[in-house]
Amino acid sequence: MKTKVSYFLALTIVFFLCQSQISKTNRNTNESLDIKSVTEAKATTAQVFVTDLVVQGSACVGLDCNNGESFGFDTQRYKENNLRVHFDDTSTSASFPSNDWRIVINDTSNGGASYFAVEDSKTGRIPFKIGAGAPVNSLIVEGTSGDIGIGTGTPVLEMHIADGDSPGIRLEQNGSSGFTPQTWDMAGNETNFFVRDVTNGSKLPFKILPNSPDNSLRIGPNGVSITNAILPGATNPSDIRLKEKFVSLNDATSVIKELSPISYHYKSEMIKKHNYSSKKQYGFIAQEVEKVLPEIVREVALMEDGVMYKTMSYESLIPFLVKGFQEQQDVIEKQSSRIVALESKLQNLEKLEARLDRLEGNSSKVINSKR
């Protein structure tokens, strides 16, 4: 009896093992068929991966990708006749940014432009575009300092523009905000650095020539300092509508008499530091003038070191010189009139003396004849 039961159990175990093997074979076959059907339908049915996708190799996306695509060093490739990459931010909370962006490659129309662009998909505007065929180093941001180079791959300042002929920048007010259009250029070459008024006949109102001396023009809190200035046609505002509290100058001659004109040379260290002329100069000492005319003397910082020096307005002496000349002219004219009167009196006296001489001569003749 025990022997029969043992045979029965052994047969039962063998039966279940066979069934398990058959089931496993059928399952593998079905999975293979499912995968094949998905592969055949991939052109029309999207596949959704609910877990991370890792591709250990290069990937090509687009209708024109080929079986056996040669990638070279490309890790990812987009290949078809209209290329776009869309970044769709699905954030819904008002506190989170949600703007969408798109990388646009070339126009889609016949005869359109070729370019690489970044598009603000919410507004349809393109804030950044690189045209096809742009020259080398059209725009470089240096990795260490962040310096920007235009036309150079090695910028040395925050903005470095290089070109073979007159590198420059244009400032154009285009009228889009309702203001009158106006365009200015700033550029430099071997001849000069200049500002050009493009709108008004490309006039050049401002130039700096190469090898100009240090501190030729300095603008500071106390005004403008110009070394070795040549100002043809310079004028000052003098319209009566700009002035008030008129007072005539009097006794300018006495003011002029207190001034001490001198000749002098600038100190050698000042010539080097401020680029003053080394030639003989003519003028006054500001400290002495200040005692007589304090209004025309003031202190200014001539350099960045902040040291204050006295300066004076030579132009302000002109009214005193003119008034002094007028006063002297009045004196001269009065003296001339007096001289004329004295000369007239002298002539009359000479005539009278001549008559007296004649009378004396006649009297002598009469006396002598009586003897």
LINQUISUL-V558839 format. One record per pair of residues at least 24 apart in sequence whose ideal C-beta (glycine too) atoms are under 8 Angstrom apart, sorted by the first residue. I is the first residue (numbers start at 1). GAP is how many residues later the second one is. If there is no record, write none. Layout:
BEGIN
i->I gap->GAP
i->I gap->GAP
END
This chain:
BEGIN
i->78 gap->27
i->82 gap->26
i->86 gap->35
i->87 gap->34
i->88 gap->33
i->106 gap->26
i->137 gap->25
i->165 gap->24
i->170 gap->28
i->213 gap->62
i->214 gap->61
i->215 gap->59
i->215 gap->60
i->215 gap->88
i->216 gap->59
i->218 gap->84
i->218 gap->85
i->220 gap->80
i->220 gap->81
i->221 gap->80
i->222 gap->76
i->222 gap->77
i->222 gap->78
i->222 gap->79
i->223 gap->77
i->225 gap->75
i->225 gap->77
i->227 gap->47
i->227 gap->48
i->227 gap->49
i->228 gap->47
i->228 gap->49
i->236 gap->79
i->249 gap->70
i->249 gap->71
i->249 gap->74
i->250 gap->73
i->251 gap->76
i->252 gap->67
i->252 gap->68
i->252 gap->69
i->252 gap->70
i->252 gap->71
i->252 gap->72
i->252 gap->74
i->252 gap->75
i->253 gap->71
i->253 gap->74
i->253 gap->75
i->255 gap->37
i->255 gap->38
i->255 gap->65
i->255 gap->69
i->256 gap->64
i->256 gap->65
i->256 gap->68
i->258 gap->33
i->258 gap->34
i->259 gap->25
i->259 gap->29
i->259 gap->30
i->259 gap->33
i->259 gap->58
i->260 gap->24
i->260 gap->25
i->260 gap->28
i->273 gap->30
i->274 gap->28
i->274 gap->29
i->283 gap->31
i->284 gap->28
i->286 gap->24
i->286 gap->25
i->286 gap->26
i->293 gap->24
i->293 gap->27
END
